[in-house]
Amino acid sequence: MKNRLLNALVAILLTISATLVIWQGSFSFGDFKPAVEQTLVFFSISLLIFLLTVTLGFMLFRILMKIWMDRRDG
């Protein structure tokens, strides 16, 4: 039961992270040129979202591989 809850939580967080990455990529500034501070904030947020997505993806992959190995071994 605990593993299923963890798997569901990781899958939900990965989905949210992927949605945020796609949403952030759709930003259009048009003629607006952001200040250096704003650029750094956007870069920091992008980096944080990317690292969260990679971490959650790795966790989900590891969990799925562990489940696959357990089922294969019986």
PQR file with spaces between the fields and no chain letter, atoms N, CA, C, O and H, PARSE charges and radii, in Angstrom:
ATOM       1  N    MET     1       0.823   -1.199    0.000 -0.4000 1.5000
ATOM       2  CA   MET     1       0.000    0.000    0.000 -0.0000 2.0000
ATOM       3  C    MET     1       0.863    1.256    0.000  0.5500 1.7000
ATOM       4  O    MET     1       0.573    2.221   -0.708 -0.5500 1.4000
ATOM       5  N    LYS     2       1.924    1.234    0.802 -0.4000 1.5000
ATOM       6  CA   LYS     2       2.804    2.393    0.893 -0.0000 2.0000
ATOM       7  C    LYS     2       3.521    2.655   -0.428  0.5500 1.7000
ATOM       8  O    LYS     2       3.688    3.807   -0.829 -0.5500 1.4000
ATOM       9  H    LYS     2       2.159    0.451    1.377  0.4000 1.0000
ATOM      10  N    ASN     3       3.950    1.576   -1.111 -0.4000 1.5000
ATOM      11  CA   ASN     3       4.631    1.729   -2.389 -0.0000 2.0000
ATOM      12  C    ASN     3       3.703    2.303   -3.455  0.5500 1.7000
ATOM      13  O    ASN     3       4.118    3.128   -4.269 -0.5500 1.4000
ATOM      14  H    ASN     3       3.814    0.640   -0.785  0.4000 1.0000
ATOM      15  N    ARG     4       2.452    1.865   -3.447 -0.4000 1.5000
ATOM      16  CA   ARG     4       1.499    2.394   -4.436 -0.0000 2.0000
ATOM      17  C    ARG     4       1.247    3.880   -4.209  0.5500 1.7000
ATOM      18  O    ARG     4       1.131    4.652   -5.161 -0.5500 1.4000
ATOM      19  H    ARG     4       2.115    1.195   -2.786  0.4000 1.0000
ATOM      20  N    LEU     5       1.164    4.272   -2.946 -0.4000 1.5000
ATOM      21  CA   LEU     5       0.964    5.683   -2.630 -0.0000 2.0000
ATOM      22  C    LEU     5       2.166    6.504   -3.064  0.5500 1.7000
ATOM      23  O    LEU     5       2.013    7.593   -3.616 -0.5500 1.4000
ATOM      24  H    LEU     5       1.258    3.645   -2.172  0.4000 1.0000
ATOM      25  N    LEU     6       3.367    5.982   -2.815 -0.4000 1.5000
ATOM      26  CA   LEU     6       4.579    6.669   -3.236 -0.0000 2.0000
ATOM      27  C    LEU     6       4.655    6.766   -4.750  0.5500 1.7000
ATOM      28  O    LEU     6       5.008    7.814   -5.290 -0.5500 1.4000
ATOM      29  H    LEU     6       3.492    5.097   -2.366  0.4000 1.0000
ATOM      30  N    ASN     7       4.324    5.675   -5.440 -0.4000 1.5000
ATOM      31  CA   ASN     7       4.318    5.690   -6.906 -0.0000 2.0000
ATOM      32  C    ASN     7       3.335    6.716   -7.452  0.5500 1.7000
ATOM      33  O    ASN     7       3.653    7.449   -8.388 -0.5500 1.4000
ATOM      34  H    ASN     7       4.037    4.824   -5.001  0.4000 1.0000
ATOM      35  N    ALA     8       2.154    6.769   -6.875 -0.4000 1.5000
ATOM      36  CA   ALA     8       1.145    7.725   -7.327 -0.0000 2.0000
ATOM      37  C    ALA     8       1.608    9.152   -7.070  0.5500 1.7000
ATOM      38  O    ALA     8       1.417   10.025   -7.917 -0.5500 1.4000
ATOM      39  H    ALA     8       1.896    6.173   -6.114  0.4000 1.0000
ATOM      40  N    LEU     9       2.210    9.397   -5.922 -0.4000 1.5000
ATOM      41  CA   LEU     9       2.695   10.736   -5.589 -0.0000 2.0000
ATOM      42  C    LEU     9       3.795   11.173   -6.546  0.5500 1.7000
ATOM      43  O    LEU     9       3.789   12.308   -7.023 -0.5500 1.4000
ATOM      44  H    LEU     9       2.365    8.688   -5.234  0.4000 1.0000
ATOM      45  N    VAL    10       4.733   10.286   -6.830 -0.4000 1.5000
ATOM      46  CA   VAL    10       5.817   10.612   -7.758 -0.0000 2.0000
ATOM      47  C    VAL    10       5.261   10.878   -9.150  0.5500 1.7000
ATOM      48  O    VAL    10       5.691   11.820   -9.816 -0.5500 1.4000
ATOM      49  H    VAL    10       4.738    9.364   -6.443  0.4000 1.0000
ATOM      50  N    ALA    11       4.310   10.059   -9.600 -0.4000 1.5000
ATOM      51  CA   ALA    11       3.720   10.255  -10.926 -0.0000 2.0000
ATOM      52  C    ALA    11       2.975   11.592  -11.005  0.5500 1.7000
ATOM      53  O    ALA    11       3.061   12.293  -12.014 -0.5500 1.4000
ATOM      54  H    ALA    11       3.961    9.294   -9.059  0.4000 1.0000
ATOM      55  N    ILE    12       2.258   11.937   -9.963 -0.4000 1.5000
ATOM      56  CA   ILE    12       1.529   13.217   -9.943 -0.0000 2.0000
ATOM      57  C    ILE    12       2.498   14.385   -9.967  0.5500 1.7000
ATOM      58  O    ILE    12       2.303   15.336  -10.723 -0.5500 1.4000
ATOM      59  H    ILE    12       2.189   11.368   -9.143  0.4000 1.0000
ATOM      60  N    LEU    13       3.542   14.326   -9.147 -0.4000 1.5000
ATOM      61  CA   LEU    13       4.525   15.415   -9.118 -0.0000 2.0000
ATOM      62  C    LEU    13       5.271   15.536  -10.442  0.5500 1.7000
ATOM      63  O    LEU    13       5.573   16.644  -10.885 -0.5500 1.4000
ATOM      64  H    LEU    13       3.700   13.553   -8.532  0.4000 1.0000
ATOM      65  N    LEU    14       5.571   14.404  -11.076 -0.4000 1.5000
ATOM      66  CA   LEU    14       6.226   14.450  -12.379 -0.0000 2.0000
ATOM      67  C    LEU    14       5.308   15.073  -13.426  0.5500 1.7000
ATOM      68  O    LEU    14       5.766   15.846  -14.267 -0.5500 1.4000
ATOM      69  H    LEU    14       5.326   13.504  -10.716  0.4000 1.0000
ATOM      70  N    THR    15       4.039   14.749  -13.383 -0.4000 1.5000
ATOM      71  CA   THR    15       3.076   15.334  -14.317 -0.0000 2.0000
ATOM      72  C    THR    15       2.958   16.841  -14.109  0.5500 1.7000
ATOM      73  O    THR    15       2.928   17.608  -15.071 -0.5500 1.4000
ATOM      74  H    THR    15       3.667   14.121  -12.700  0.4000 1.0000
ATOM      75  N    ILE    16       2.893   17.254  -12.856 -0.4000 1.5000
ATOM      76  CA   ILE    16       2.822   18.692  -12.555 -0.0000 2.0000
ATOM      77  C    ILE    16       4.077   19.398  -13.038  0.5500 1.7000
ATOM      78  O    ILE    16       3.993   20.478  -13.623 -0.5500 1.4000
ATOM      79  H    ILE    16       2.917   16.631  -12.074  0.4000 1.0000
ATOM      80  N    SER    17       5.237   18.803  -12.800 -0.4000 1.5000
ATOM      81  CA   SER    17       6.495   19.413  -13.238 -0.0000 2.0000
ATOM      82  C    SER    17       6.559   19.534  -14.759  0.5500 1.7000
ATOM      83  O    SER    17       6.958   20.572  -15.287 -0.5500 1.4000
ATOM      84  H    SER    17       5.305   17.925  -12.325  0.4000 1.0000
ATOM      85  N    ALA    18       6.168   18.476  -15.454 -0.4000 1.5000
ATOM      86  CA   ALA    18       6.174   18.520  -16.914 -0.0000 2.0000
ATOM      87  C    ALA    18       5.200   19.582  -17.429  0.5500 1.7000
ATOM      88  O    ALA    18       5.498   20.284  -18.395 -0.5500 1.4000
ATOM      89  H    ALA    18       5.844   17.633  -15.025  0.4000 1.0000
ATOM      90  N    THR    19       4.049   19.696  -16.791 -0.4000 1.5000
ATOM      91  CA   THR    19       3.078   20.726  -17.170 -0.0000 2.0000
ATOM      92  C    THR    19       3.656   22.120  -16.971  0.5500 1.7000
ATOM      93  O    THR    19       3.462   22.999  -17.810 -0.5500 1.4000
ATOM      94  H    THR    19       3.807   19.125  -16.007  0.4000 1.0000
ATOM      95  N    LEU    20       4.359   22.327  -15.874 -0.4000 1.5000
ATOM      96  CA   LEU    20       4.976   23.626  -15.623 -0.0000 2.0000
ATOM      97  C    LEU    20       6.049   23.951  -16.649  0.5500 1.7000
ATOM      98  O    LEU    20       6.170   25.101  -17.069 -0.5500 1.4000
ATOM      99  H    LEU    20       4.517   21.613  -15.192  0.4000 1.0000
ATOM     100  N    VAL    21       6.832   22.956  -17.060 -0.4000 1.5000
ATOM     101  CA   VAL    21       7.861   23.189  -18.073 -0.0000 2.0000
ATOM     102  C    VAL    21       7.216   23.591  -19.393  0.5500 1.7000
ATOM     103  O    VAL    21       7.670   24.533  -20.043 -0.5500 1.4000
ATOM     104  H    VAL    21       6.733   22.021  -16.718  0.4000 1.0000
ATOM     105  N    ILE    22       6.173   22.893  -19.791 -0.4000 1.5000
ATOM     106  CA   ILE    22       5.480   23.224  -21.044 -0.0000 2.0000
ATOM     107  C    ILE    22       4.840   24.601  -20.948  0.5500 1.7000
ATOM     108  O    ILE    22       4.920   25.390  -21.889 -0.5500 1.4000
ATOM     109  H    ILE    22       5.804   22.128  -19.263  0.4000 1.0000
ATOM     110  N    TRP    23       4.209   24.895  -19.819 -0.4000 1.5000
ATOM     111  CA   TRP    23       3.557   26.191  -19.633 -0.0000 2.0000
ATOM     112  C    TRP    23       4.572   27.319  -19.655  0.5500 1.7000
ATOM     113  O    TRP    23       4.331   28.365  -20.258 -0.5500 1.4000
ATOM     114  H    TRP    23       4.144   24.255  -19.054  0.4000 1.0000
ATOM     115  N    GLN    24       5.705   27.110  -19.001 -0.4000 1.5000
ATOM     116  CA   GLN    24       6.724   28.151  -18.958 -0.0000 2.0000
ATOM     117  C    GLN    24       7.318   28.394  -20.347  0.5500 1.7000
ATOM     118  O    GLN    24       7.687   29.522  -20.673 -0.5500 1.4000
ATOM     119  H    GLN    24       5.901   26.260  -18.511  0.4000 1.0000
ATOM     120  N    GLY    25       7.411   27.355  -21.157 -0.4000 1.5000
ATOM     121  CA   GLY    25       7.930   27.507  -22.508 -0.0000 2.0000
ATOM     122  C    GLY    25       7.005   28.294  -23.411  0.5500 1.7000
ATOM     123  O    GLY    25       7.427   28.746  -24.475 -0.5500 1.4000
ATOM     124  H    GLY    25       7.112   26.438  -20.892  0.4000 1.0000
ATOM     125  N    SER    26       5.765   28.470  -23.018 -0.4000 1.5000
ATOM     126  CA   SER    26       4.813   29.203  -23.846 -0.0000 2.0000
ATOM     127  C    SER    26       4.799   30.698  -23.551  0.5500 1.7000
ATOM     128  O    SER    26       4.022   31.438  -24.154 -0.5500 1.4000
ATOM     129  H    SER    26       5.422   28.103  -22.154  0.4000 1.0000
ATOM     130  N    PHE    27       5.648   31.153  -22.630 -0.4000 1.5000
ATOM     131  CA   PHE    27       5.716   32.588  -22.341 -0.0000 2.0000
ATOM     132  C    PHE    27       6.177   33.340  -23.579  0.5500 1.7000
ATOM     133  O    PHE    27       7.118   32.924  -24.255 -0.5500 1.4000
ATOM     134  H    PHE    27       6.280   30.553  -22.140  0.4000 1.0000
ATOM     135  N    SER    28       5.518   34.436  -23.866 -0.4000 1.5000
ATOM     136  CA   SER    28       5.911   35.297  -24.981 -0.0000 2.0000
ATOM     137  C    SER    28       5.997   36.727  -24.463  0.5500 1.7000
ATOM     138  O    SER    28       5.012   37.293  -23.987 -0.5500 1.4000
ATOM     139  H    SER    28       4.754   34.774  -23.316  0.4000 1.0000
ATOM     140  N    PHE    29       7.184   37.294  -24.564 -0.4000 1.5000
ATOM     141  CA   PHE    29       7.390   38.640  -24.048 -0.0000 2.0000
ATOM     142  C    PHE    29       7.099   39.719  -25.090  0.5500 1.7000
ATOM     143  O    PHE    29       6.944   40.889  -24.742 -0.5500 1.4000
ATOM     144  H    PHE    29       7.984   36.835  -24.950  0.4000 1.0000
ATOM     145  N    GLY    30       7.025   39.336  -26.352 -0.4000 1.5000
ATOM     146  CA   GLY    30       6.767   40.320  -27.402 -0.0000 2.0000
ATOM     147  C    GLY    30       7.898   41.328  -27.474  0.5500 1.7000
ATOM     148  O    GLY    30       9.066   40.949  -27.560 -0.5500 1.4000
ATOM     149  H    GLY    30       7.151   38.385  -26.634  0.4000 1.0000
ATOM     150  N    ASP    31       7.560   42.615  -27.439 -0.4000 1.5000
ATOM     151  CA   ASP    31       8.573   43.675  -27.499 -0.0000 2.0000
ATOM     152  C    ASP    31       9.169   43.978  -26.129  0.5500 1.7000
ATOM     153  O    ASP    31      10.111   44.762  -26.020 -0.5500 1.4000
ATOM     154  H    ASP    31       6.611   42.924  -27.369  0.4000 1.0000
ATOM     155  N    PHE    32       8.638   43.376  -25.111 -0.4000 1.5000
ATOM     156  CA   PHE    32       9.110   43.622  -23.750 -0.0000 2.0000
ATOM     157  C    PHE    32      10.478   42.982  -23.549  0.5500 1.7000
ATOM     158  O    PHE    32      10.664   41.800  -23.840 -0.5500 1.4000
ATOM     159  H    PHE    32       7.873   42.739  -25.199  0.4000 1.0000
ATOM     160  N    LYS    33      11.425   43.754  -23.055 -0.4000 1.5000
ATOM     161  CA   LYS    33      12.758   43.251  -22.738 -0.0000 2.0000
ATOM     162  C    LYS    33      12.900   43.229  -21.227  0.5500 1.7000
ATOM     163  O    LYS    33      12.979   44.288  -20.604 -0.5500 1.4000
ATOM     164  H    LYS    33      11.274   44.714  -22.818  0.4000 1.0000
ATOM     165  N    PRO    34      12.934   42.044  -20.622 -0.5600 1.5000
ATOM     166  CA   PRO    34      13.014   41.970  -19.161  0.2800 2.0000
ATOM     167  C    PRO    34      14.346   42.483  -18.638  0.5500 1.7000
ATOM     168  O    PRO    34      15.368   42.402  -19.318 -0.5500 1.4000
ATOM     169  N    ALA    35      14.319   43.006  -17.429 -0.4000 1.5000
ATOM     170  CA   ALA    35      15.530   43.496  -16.780 -0.0000 2.0000
ATOM     171  C    ALA    35      16.402   42.301  -16.387  0.5500 1.7000
ATOM     172  O    ALA    35      15.956   41.154  -16.407 -0.5500 1.4000
ATOM     173  H    ALA    35      13.488   43.071  -16.876  0.4000 1.0000
ATOM     174  N    VAL    36      17.641   42.595  -16.033 -0.4000 1.5000
ATOM     175  CA   VAL    36      18.580   41.537  -15.666 -0.0000 2.0000
ATOM     176  C    VAL    36      18.057   40.738  -14.476  0.5500 1.7000
ATOM     177  O    VAL    36      18.178   39.513  -14.453 -0.5500 1.4000
ATOM     178  H    VAL    36      18.003   43.527  -16.017  0.4000 1.0000
ATOM     179  N    GLU    37      17.476   41.419  -13.489 -0.4000 1.5000
ATOM     180  CA   GLU    37      16.951   40.729  -12.304 -0.0000 2.0000
ATOM     181  C    GLU    37      15.818   39.777  -12.681  0.5500 1.7000
ATOM     182  O    GLU    37      15.730   38.663  -12.165 -0.5500 1.4000
ATOM     183  H    GLU    37      17.377   42.414  -13.508  0.4000 1.0000
ATOM     184  N    GLN    38      14.960   40.229  -13.580 -0.4000 1.5000
ATOM     185  CA   GLN    38      13.856   39.380  -14.012 -0.0000 2.0000
ATOM     186  C    GLN    38      14.366   38.171  -14.789  0.5500 1.7000
ATOM     187  O    GLN    38      13.833   37.069  -14.661 -0.5500 1.4000
ATOM     188  H    GLN    38      15.031   41.134  -13.999  0.4000 1.0000
ATOM     189  N    THR    39      15.404   38.388  -15.595 -0.4000 1.5000
ATOM     190  CA   THR    39      15.991   37.284  -16.336 -0.0000 2.0000
ATOM     191  C    THR    39      16.572   36.249  -15.379  0.5500 1.7000
ATOM     192  O    THR    39      16.418   35.046  -15.586 -0.5500 1.4000
ATOM     193  H    THR    39      15.837   39.283  -15.699  0.4000 1.0000
ATOM     194  N    LEU    40      17.240   36.724  -14.334 -0.4000 1.5000
ATOM     195  CA   LEU    40      17.797   35.800  -13.350 -0.0000 2.0000
ATOM     196  C    LEU    40      16.703   35.032  -12.610  0.5500 1.7000
ATOM     197  O    LEU    40      16.865   33.849  -12.311 -0.5500 1.4000
ATOM     198  H    LEU    40      17.366   37.701  -14.166  0.4000 1.0000
ATOM     199  N    VAL    41      15.602   35.698  -12.319 -0.4000 1.5000
ATOM     200  CA   VAL    41      14.482   35.022  -11.657 -0.0000 2.0000
ATOM     201  C    VAL    41      13.899   33.955  -12.577  0.5500 1.7000
ATOM     202  O    VAL    41      13.647   32.833  -12.139 -0.5500 1.4000
ATOM     203  H    VAL    41      15.471   36.659  -12.562  0.4000 1.0000
ATOM     204  N    PHE    42      13.682   34.292  -13.839 -0.4000 1.5000
ATOM     205  CA   PHE    42      13.153   33.319  -14.794 -0.0000 2.0000
ATOM     206  C    PHE    42      14.110   32.144  -14.954  0.5500 1.7000
ATOM     207  O    PHE    42      13.679   30.993  -15.021 -0.5500 1.4000
ATOM     208  H    PHE    42      13.886   35.204  -14.195  0.4000 1.0000
ATOM     209  N    PHE    43      15.406   32.434  -15.016 -0.4000 1.5000
ATOM     210  CA   PHE    43      16.399   31.368  -15.145 -0.0000 2.0000
ATOM     211  C    PHE    43      16.382   30.469  -13.913  0.5500 1.7000
ATOM     212  O    PHE    43      16.442   29.246  -14.037 -0.5500 1.4000
ATOM     213  H    PHE    43      15.756   33.369  -14.961  0.4000 1.0000
ATOM     214  N    SER    44      16.301   31.061  -12.738 -0.4000 1.5000
ATOM     215  CA   SER    44      16.277   30.288  -11.490 -0.0000 2.0000
ATOM     216  C    SER    44      15.051   29.388  -11.417  0.5500 1.7000
ATOM     217  O    SER    44      15.150   28.221  -11.040 -0.5500 1.4000
ATOM     218  H    SER    44      16.251   32.055  -12.637  0.4000 1.0000
ATOM     219  N    ILE    45      13.900   29.935  -11.779 -0.4000 1.5000
ATOM     220  CA   ILE    45      12.672   29.139  -11.777 -0.0000 2.0000
ATOM     221  C    ILE    45      12.767   28.007  -12.793  0.5500 1.7000
ATOM     222  O    ILE    45      12.357   26.881  -12.513 -0.5500 1.4000
ATOM     223  H    ILE    45      13.820   30.883  -12.085  0.4000 1.0000
ATOM     224  N    SER    46      13.305   28.305  -13.970 -0.4000 1.5000
ATOM     225  CA   SER    46      13.468   27.280  -14.998 -0.0000 2.0000
ATOM     226  C    SER    46      14.393   26.168  -14.517  0.5500 1.7000
ATOM     227  O    SER    46      14.110   24.986  -14.715 -0.5500 1.4000
ATOM     228  H    SER    46      13.638   29.220  -14.197  0.4000 1.0000
ATOM     229  N    LEU    47      15.486   26.546  -13.892 -0.4000 1.5000
ATOM     230  CA   LEU    47      16.435   25.561  -13.390 -0.0000 2.0000
ATOM     231  C    LEU    47      15.812   24.705  -12.295  0.5500 1.7000
ATOM     232  O    LEU    47      16.007   23.490  -12.266 -0.5500 1.4000
ATOM     233  H    LEU    47      15.717   27.505  -13.732  0.4000 1.0000
ATOM     234  N    LEU    48      15.075   25.327  -11.409 -0.4000 1.5000
ATOM     235  CA   LEU    48      14.415   24.588  -10.334 -0.0000 2.0000
ATOM     236  C    LEU    48      13.398   23.585  -10.885  0.5500 1.7000
ATOM     237  O    LEU    48      13.353   22.436  -10.447 -0.5500 1.4000
ATOM     238  H    LEU    48      14.916   26.314  -11.432  0.4000 1.0000
ATOM     239  N    ILE    49      12.594   24.021  -11.834 -0.4000 1.5000
ATOM     240  CA   ILE    49      11.605   23.134  -12.438 -0.0000 2.0000
ATOM     241  C    ILE    49      12.294   21.991  -13.176  0.5500 1.7000
ATOM     242  O    ILE    49      11.860   20.843  -13.082 -0.5500 1.4000
ATOM     243  H    ILE    49      12.631   24.955  -12.189  0.4000 1.0000
ATOM     244  N    PHE    50      13.357   22.293  -13.903 -0.4000 1.5000
ATOM     245  CA   PHE    50      14.090   21.260  -14.625 -0.0000 2.0000
ATOM     246  C    PHE    50      14.675   20.228  -13.669  0.5500 1.7000
ATOM     247  O    PHE    50      14.532   19.026  -13.893 -0.5500 1.4000
ATOM     248  H    PHE    50      13.710   23.226  -13.979  0.4000 1.0000
ATOM     249  N    LEU    51      15.333   20.685  -12.605 -0.4000 1.5000
ATOM     250  CA   LEU    51      15.929   19.762  -11.642 -0.0000 2.0000
ATOM     251  C    LEU    51      14.867   18.909  -10.948  0.5500 1.7000
ATOM     252  O    LEU    51      15.080   17.719  -10.715 -0.5500 1.4000
ATOM     253  H    LEU    51      15.449   21.661  -12.423  0.4000 1.0000
ATOM     254  N    LEU    52      13.727   19.515  -10.619 -0.4000 1.5000
ATOM     255  CA   LEU    52      12.635   18.765  -10.004 -0.0000 2.0000
ATOM     256  C    LEU    52      12.101   17.696  -10.959  0.5500 1.7000
ATOM     257  O    LEU    52      11.827   16.568  -10.548 -0.5500 1.4000
ATOM     258  H    LEU    52      13.554   20.481  -10.809  0.4000 1.0000
ATOM     259  N    THR    53      11.958   18.056  -12.221 -0.4000 1.5000
ATOM     260  CA   THR    53      11.463   17.101  -13.213 -0.0000 2.0000
ATOM     261  C    THR    53      12.435   15.940  -13.398  0.5500 1.7000
ATOM     262  O    THR    53      12.020   14.782  -13.450 -0.5500 1.4000
ATOM     263  H    THR    53      12.180   18.972  -12.554  0.4000 1.0000
ATOM     264  N    VAL    54      13.721   16.244  -13.497 -0.4000 1.5000
ATOM     265  CA   VAL    54      14.726   15.188  -13.667 -0.0000 2.0000
ATOM     266  C    VAL    54      14.763   14.287  -12.433  0.5500 1.7000
ATOM     267  O    VAL    54      14.831   13.064  -12.560 -0.5500 1.4000
ATOM     268  H    VAL    54      14.059   17.184  -13.455  0.4000 1.0000
ATOM     269  N    THR    55      14.720   14.880  -11.250 -0.4000 1.5000
ATOM     270  CA   THR    55      14.753   14.096  -10.009 -0.0000 2.0000
ATOM     271  C    THR    55      13.542   13.188   -9.901  0.5500 1.7000
ATOM     272  O    THR    55      13.681   12.002   -9.600 -0.5500 1.4000
ATOM     273  H    THR    55      14.665   15.873  -11.147  0.4000 1.0000
ATOM     274  N    LEU    56      12.365   13.726  -10.140 -0.4000 1.5000
ATOM     275  CA   LEU    56      11.149   12.912  -10.056 -0.0000 2.0000
ATOM     276  C    LEU    56      11.121   11.843  -11.144  0.5500 1.7000
ATOM     277  O    LEU    56      10.657   10.728  -10.906 -0.5500 1.4000
ATOM     278  H    LEU    56      12.252   14.689  -10.385  0.4000 1.0000
ATOM     279  N    GLY    57      11.612   12.176  -12.330 -0.4000 1.5000
ATOM     280  CA   GLY    57      11.687   11.186  -13.398 -0.0000 2.0000
ATOM     281  C    GLY    57      12.619   10.043  -13.031  0.5500 1.7000
ATOM     282  O    GLY    57      12.315    8.879  -13.291 -0.5500 1.4000
ATOM     283  H    GLY    57      11.989   13.082  -12.523  0.4000 1.0000
ATOM     284  N    PHE    58      13.753   10.374  -12.428 -0.4000 1.5000
ATOM     285  CA   PHE    58      14.680    9.337  -11.981 -0.0000 2.0000
ATOM     286  C    PHE    58      14.052    8.470  -10.900  0.5500 1.7000
ATOM     287  O    PHE    58      14.186    7.246  -10.921 -0.5500 1.4000
ATOM     288  H    PHE    58      14.000   11.320  -12.217  0.4000 1.0000
ATOM     289  N    MET    59      13.361    9.111   -9.951 -0.4000 1.5000
ATOM     290  CA   MET    59      12.706    8.342   -8.885 -0.0000 2.0000
ATOM     291  C    MET    59      11.652    7.398   -9.456  0.5500 1.7000
ATOM     292  O    MET    59      11.572    6.237   -9.053 -0.5500 1.4000
ATOM     293  H    MET    59      13.252   10.105   -9.935  0.4000 1.0000
ATOM     294  N    LEU    60      10.850    7.890  -10.389 -0.4000 1.5000
ATOM     295  CA   LEU    60       9.818    7.058  -10.996 -0.0000 2.0000
ATOM     296  C    LEU    60      10.440    5.907  -11.776  0.5500 1.7000
ATOM     297  O    LEU    60       9.953    4.780  -11.702 -0.5500 1.4000
ATOM     298  H    LEU    60      10.916    8.832  -10.716  0.4000 1.0000
ATOM     299  N    PHE    61      11.502    6.172  -12.516 -0.4000 1.5000
ATOM     300  CA   PHE    61      12.198    5.134  -13.265 -0.0000 2.0000
ATOM     301  C    PHE    61      12.749    4.070  -12.321  0.5500 1.7000
ATOM     302  O    PHE    61      12.626    2.874  -12.585 -0.5500 1.4000
ATOM     303  H    PHE    61      11.899    7.088  -12.576  0.4000 1.0000
ATOM     304  N    ARG    62      13.353    4.506  -11.231 -0.4000 1.5000
ATOM     305  CA   ARG    62      13.918    3.577  -10.249 -0.0000 2.0000
ATOM     306  C    ARG    62      12.834    2.696   -9.615  0.5500 1.7000
ATOM     307  O    ARG    62      13.020    1.491   -9.444 -0.5500 1.4000
ATOM     308  H    ARG    62      13.453    5.478  -11.017  0.4000 1.0000
ATOM     309  N    ILE    63      11.718    3.309   -9.276 -0.4000 1.5000
ATOM     310  CA   ILE    63      10.613    2.559   -8.682 -0.0000 2.0000
ATOM     311  C    ILE    63      10.052    1.547   -9.681  0.5500 1.7000
ATOM     312  O    ILE    63       9.789    0.398   -9.324 -0.5500 1.4000
ATOM     313  H    ILE    63      11.567    4.288   -9.415  0.4000 1.0000
ATOM     314  N    LEU    64       9.871    1.972  -10.921 -0.4000 1.5000
ATOM     315  CA   LEU    64       9.345    1.064  -11.935 -0.0000 2.0000
ATOM     316  C    LEU    64      10.310   -0.090  -12.209  0.5500 1.7000
ATOM     317  O    LEU    64       9.875   -1.225  -12.401 -0.5500 1.4000
ATOM     318  H    LEU    64      10.085    2.905  -11.210  0.4000 1.0000
ATOM     319  N    MET    65      11.609    0.190  -12.228 -0.4000 1.5000
ATOM     320  CA   MET    65      12.589   -0.875  -12.426 -0.0000 2.0000
ATOM     321  C    MET    65      12.582   -1.848  -11.255  0.5500 1.7000
ATOM     322  O    MET    65      12.716   -3.055  -11.452 -0.5500 1.4000
ATOM     323  H    MET    65      11.963    1.112  -12.071  0.4000 1.0000
ATOM     324  N    LYS    66      12.427   -1.336  -10.045 -0.4000 1.5000
ATOM     325  CA   LYS    66      12.382   -2.191   -8.864 -0.0000 2.0000
ATOM     326  C    LYS    66      11.143   -3.099   -8.911  0.5500 1.7000
ATOM     327  O    LYS    66      11.229   -4.288   -8.603 -0.5500 1.4000
ATOM     328  H    LYS    66      12.318   -0.356   -9.884  0.4000 1.0000
ATOM     329  N    ILE    67      10.005   -2.537   -9.294 -0.4000 1.5000
ATOM     330  CA   ILE    67       8.780   -3.334   -9.421 -0.0000 2.0000
ATOM     331  C    ILE    67       8.947   -4.393  -10.491  0.5500 1.7000
ATOM     332  O    ILE    67       8.557   -5.543  -10.292 -0.5500 1.4000
ATOM     333  H    ILE    67       9.935   -1.572   -9.544  0.4000 1.0000
ATOM     334  N    TRP    68       9.518   -4.021  -11.616 -0.4000 1.5000
ATOM     335  CA   TRP    68       9.727   -4.960  -12.714 -0.0000 2.0000
ATOM     336  C    TRP    68      10.644   -6.102  -12.286  0.5500 1.7000
ATOM     337  O    TRP    68      10.371   -7.262  -12.596 -0.5500 1.4000
ATOM     338  H    TRP    68       9.835   -3.086  -11.777  0.4000 1.0000
ATOM     339  N    MET    69      11.735   -5.783  -11.573 -0.4000 1.5000
ATOM     340  CA   MET    69      12.668   -6.809  -11.106 -0.0000 2.0000
ATOM     341  C    MET    69      12.003   -7.736  -10.083  0.5500 1.7000
ATOM     342  O    MET    69      12.221   -8.947  -10.115 -0.5500 1.4000
ATOM     343  H    MET    69      11.956   -4.840  -11.321  0.4000 1.0000
ATOM     344  N    ASP    70      11.200   -7.178   -9.182 -0.4000 1.5000
ATOM     345  CA   ASP    70      10.500   -7.992   -8.188 -0.0000 2.0000
ATOM     346  C    ASP    70       9.509   -8.943   -8.844  0.5500 1.7000
ATOM     347  O    ASP    70       9.417  -10.109   -8.460 -0.5500 1.4000
ATOM     348  H    ASP    70      11.024   -6.194   -9.157  0.4000 1.0000
ATOM     349  N    ARG    71       8.781   -8.462   -9.813 -0.4000 1.5000
ATOM     350  CA   ARG    71       7.797   -9.318  -10.510 -0.0000 2.0000
ATOM     351  C    ARG    71       8.489  -10.389  -11.341  0.5500 1.7000
ATOM     352  O    ARG    71       7.997  -11.512  -11.448 -0.5500 1.4000
ATOM     353  H    ARG    71       8.856   -7.515  -10.126  0.4000 1.0000
ATOM     354  N    ARG    72       9.623  -10.042  -11.924 -0.4000 1.5000
ATOM     355  CA   ARG    72      10.354  -10.994  -12.736 -0.0000 2.0000
ATOM     356  C    ARG    72      10.937  -12.128  -11.886  0.5500 1.7000
ATOM     357  O    ARG    72      10.970  -13.287  -12.297 -0.5500 1.4000
ATOM     358  H    ARG    72      10.022   -9.130  -11.837  0.4000 1.0000
ATOM     359  N    ASP    73      11.400  -11.750  -10.676 -0.4000 1.5000
ATOM     360  CA   ASP    73      11.962  -12.745   -9.766 -0.0000 2.0000
ATOM     361  C    ASP    73      10.893  -13.585   -9.078  0.5500 1.7000
ATOM     362  O    ASP    73      11.189  -14.640   -8.516 -0.5500 1.4000
ATOM     363  H    ASP    73      11.373  -10.808  -10.342  0.4000 1.0000
ATOM     364  N    GLY    74       9.693  -13.130   -9.121 -0.4000 1.5000
ATOM     365  CA   GLY    74       8.585  -13.918   -8.552 -0.0000 2.0000
ATOM     366  C    GLY    74       8.239  -13.366   -7.230  0.5500 1.7000
ATOM     367  O    GLY    74       7.333  -13.872   -6.567 -0.5500 1.4000
ATOM     368  H    GLY    74       9.453  -12.273   -9.577  0.4000 1.0000
